[in-house]
Amino acid sequence: MHSRLSLGLRLGILAVSVSAFPASAHHGWAGNLDEEFELTGTVEQGVSLAGPHATMRLRADGKTWDLTLAPPARTAHAGLKEGTIPVGATVTIHGHRNRDANRFEVKTERVIWNGRTFNVYPDRK
């Protein structure tokens, strides 16, 4: 019985630790500038719906930019799914650049490609 309680306690601690992880990994807006930011470049890594937020990578101005999109379900609901935009395609993104000028990262609200606008945060203006 003692070893079961000990195992149960350990499993409980593990469950609490794992459930807290998504909250700590969540990408809020506070680390980004208030001003709108626009960037046009070439898709270096297509959309990934893994993780707490969808991501993609863009090459522009001689730099690689990490784009943080909405959570996967919301990004997919906007029509932006893995494989939708091919690597090498030219896209324009709108969002908010990271406050640290040395980090080439954008919290992205909209992605425009081939005449289509994928508005992953329609509630933000």
LUMMI-823801 format. One record per residue: residue in one letter; x negated, y negated, z of N, C-alpha, C in turn. Coordinates in pm, whole numbers, padded with zeros to 5 digits, always signed. Atoms other than C-alpha are relative to their C-alpha. Last residue first. Example, Ala and Ser with C-alpha at 12.3 -4.5 7.8 and 13.67 -1.06 7.14 Angstrom:
! residues 2
S+00082+00119-00006-01367+00106+00714+00077-00109+00073
A-00089+00119+00000-01230+00450+00780-00090-00120+00000
***
This chain:
! residues 125
K-00003+00094+00113+00721-04535-03562-00136-00044-00040
R+00100+00107-00020+00732-04224-03347-00001-00089-00123
D-00050+00091-00101+01051-04009-03339-00099-00113+00032
P-00097+00094+00056+00964-03844-03671+00052-00102+00102
Y-00051+00075-00116+00646-03689-03521+00101-00104-00051
V+00001-00092-00113+00552-03417-03772+00044-00065+00132
N-00009+00086-00117+00656-03629-04069+00012+00088+00124
F-00026-00093-00110+00538-03426-04366-00006-00082+00128
T+00039+00048-00131+00563-03670-04656+00044+00102+00104
R-00081-00044-00114+00567-03523-05005-00054-00059+00129
G-00131+00065-00001+00441-03697-05319+00092+00040+00114
N-00072-00036+00122+00151-03452-05367+00142-00057-00002
W+00070-00078+00102+00037-03487-05008+00094+00026-00118
I-00058+00022+00133+00127-03725-04728-00086+00074-00102
V+00095-00043+00102+00063-03622-04367+00070-00014-00134
R-00049-00033+00134+00246-03803-04088-00116+00042-00090
E-00146+00006+00002+00208-03846-03711+00057+00047-00133
T-00065+00025+00128-00156-03743-03666+00152+00007+00010
K-00129-00058-00039-00352-03774-03342+00094-00039-00114
V-00122+00079+00015-00679-03855-03518+00119+00082+00049
E-00118-00077-00036-01032-03738-03440+00122-00091-00007
F-00078+00014+00123-01368-03856-03560+00121+00093+00011
R-00079-00122+00023-01516-03896-03214+00089-00025-00122
N+00092-00106+00040-01794-04156-03200+00070+00133-00021
A+00036+00019+00141-01541-04442-03198-00096+00107-00051
D+00145-00011+00009-01402-04310-02867-00039-00004-00148
R+00058+00124-00056-01043-04436-02854-00152-00001-00007
N+00052-00015-00135-00936-04148-03082-00065-00130+00045
R+00138-00046-00015-00755-04264-03394-00038+00011+00147
H+00073+00084-00095-00378-04293-03404-00137+00061+00025
G-00003-00040-00140-00161-04164-03686-00077-00098+00085
H-00029+00115-00085-00113-04178-04059+00006+00051+00144
I-00062-00023-00130-00265-03927-04300+00021-00133+00072
T+00007+00123-00080-00334-03942-04670+00071+00031+00131
V-00115+00038-00082-00408-03619-04853-00027-00135+00064
T+00013+00135-00056-00637-03505-05134+00129-00034+00074
A-00104+00097+00039-00638-03129-05189-00030-00135+00065
G+00045+00076+00117-00965-02936-05153+00100-00104-00046
V+00132+00058-00025-00818-02674-04918-00045-00067-00129
P+00122-00076+00023-00458-02616-05023-00127-00076+00041
I+00092+00090+00069-00159-02782-04857-00132+00075-00019
T-00081+00096+00076+00124-02543-04768-00088-00093-00082
G-00001-00027+00142-00112-02260-04669+00080-00097-00084
E+00129-00051+00048-00032-02271-04298+00013+00034-00148
K+00034-00134-00049+00288-02467-04255-00136+00040-00052
L+00146-00013+00010+00389-02831-04289-00041+00130+00068
G+00035-00056+00131+00762-02832-04359-00148+00021-00019
A+00019+00114+00092+00854-03068-04072-00039+00047-00140
H-00134+00053+00027+00988-02760-03888-00006-00119-00096
A-00062-00089+00100+00639-02608-03922+00140-00049-00038
T+00073+00021+00125+00488-02907-03739+00062+00084-00112
R-00042+00132+00050+00757-02890-03469-00068-00031-00134
A-00140-00011+00046+00704-02518-03417+00048-00131-00061
P-00024-00081+00120+00324-02558-03409+00144+00006-00050
P+00000-00143-00034+00305-02847-03159+00040+00083-00123
A-00099-00033-00103+00252-03179-03339-00017+00147+00042
L-00138+00018+00043-00067-03252-03533+00093+00028+00118
T-00089-00068-00094-00424-03301-03417+00142-00035-00041
L-00135+00053-00008-00651-03392-03706+00081+00087+00096
D-00090-00098-00059-01025-03339-03678+00137-00065+00017
W-00099+00048-00097-01216-03565-03916+00085+00116+00047
T-00106-00099-00018-01531-03460-04101+00088-00047+00115
K-00012-00063-00132-01737-03757-04210+00112+00104-00001
G+00122-00073-00030-01867-03898-04540+00002+00071+00135
D+00104+00096-00038-01586-04156-04549-00130+00070+00040
A-00022+00136+00051-01333-03875-04559-00113-00089+00051
R+00129+00062+00031-01335-03496-04509+00028-00135-00065
L+00005+00084+00120-01020-03366-04339-00140-00057-00016
R+00125+00075+00007-00962-03089-04085-00009-00067-00137
M+00063-00013+00131-00630-02943-03977-00125-00086+00000
T+00119+00079+00034-00455-02880-03649-00031+00015-00148
A+00051-00035+00132-00127-02757-03502-00119-00092-00029
H-00032+00093+00109-00093-02822-03131-00055+00055-00130
P-00112+00082-00047-00080-02587-02829+00044-00105-00102
G+00028+00093-00109-00292-02333-03010+00120-00084+00038
A+00045-00064-00125-00258-02168-03348-00026-00107+00105
L-00109+00010-00097-00052-02333-03624-00035+00071+00130
S-00001-00116-00089-00356-02398-03841+00111-00024+00103
V-00079+00001-00123-00321-02638-04133-00015+00133+00073
G-00145+00014+00007-00595-02626-04393+00066+00005+00137
Q-00059-00119-00064-00964-02683-04335+00150-00023+00005
E+00115-00087-00019-01164-02925-04552+00042+00132+00065
V-00023-00104-00100-00865-03113-04688-00121+00093+00002
T-00015-00134+00056-01000-03407-04885+00016+00102+00112
G+00116-00085+00019-00958-03767-04777+00039+00136-00056
T-00018-00085+00117-00730-04061-04718-00127+00080-00019
L+00122-00058+00055-00709-04221-04374+00037+00087-00119
E-00025-00073+00124-00454-04445-04207-00132+00046-00057
F+00123-00029+00072-00460-04563-03845+00037+00082-00123
E-00013-00103+00102-00174-04723-03655-00131+00011-00077
E-00019+00041+00139-00285-04930-03359+00013+00120-00092
D-00141+00035+00022-00234-04803-03004+00029-00032-00147
L-00028+00142+00014-00573-04629-02996+00148-00023-00024
N+00001+00054+00136-00586-04268-02881+00034-00149+00001
G+00137+00005+00049-00682-04103-02553-00014-00061-00138
A+00079+00099-00074-00345-04189-02398-00143-00014-00051
W+00030+00115+00085-00149-04001-02669-00095-00100+00067
G-00088+00117-00012-00135-03658-02508-00047-00113-00090
H+00062+00122+00053-00310-03340-02625+00099-00115+00006
H-00090+00085+00077-00200-03050-02408-00069-00129-00041
A+00049+00008+00136-00482-02821-02295+00084-00092-00087
S+00130+00067+00000-00423-02883-01925-00054-00015-00140
A-00017+00138-00046-00053-02808-01960-00133-00073-00003
P-00056+00085+00106-00122-02500-02172+00017-00145+00044
F+00089+00033+00110-00362-02359-01905+00063-00087-00108
A+00046+00139-00013-00131-02380-01603-00084-00042-00119
S-00112+00088+00030+00057-02062-01701-00039-00147+00010
V-00030-00002+00143-00271-01871-01722+00113-00096-00034
S+00113+00060+00073-00383-01971-01373+00030-00009-00149
V-00005+00144-00025-00042-01898-01218-00110-00070-00079
A-00118+00053+00069-00033-01555-01382+00010-00151+00018
L+00029+00004+00143-00390-01477-01269+00116-00061-00078
I+00096+00110+00020-00309-01571-00910-00033-00014-00148
G-00072+00126-00020-00002-01346-00919-00089-00120-00022
L-00080+00023+00121-00204-01060-01069+00079-00131+00010
R+00092+00038+00109-00458-01091-00789+00076-00027-00130
L+00047+00136-00029-00185-01093-00526-00092-00047-00111
G-00111+00092+00026-00023-00789-00681-00040-00144+00021
L-00013+00007+00146-00359-00606-00689+00111-00098-00038
S+00118+00071+00048-00414-00687-00321+00006-00017-00152
L-00019+00140-00037-00063-00583-00236-00116-00084-00052
R-00106+00053+00085-00111-00263-00428+00025-00148+00029
S+00060+00027+00130-00446-00198-00256+00104-00053-00098
H+00088+00117-00009-00282-00238+00087-00061-00035-00137
M-00083+00119+00000+00000+00000+00000-00087-00125+00000
***
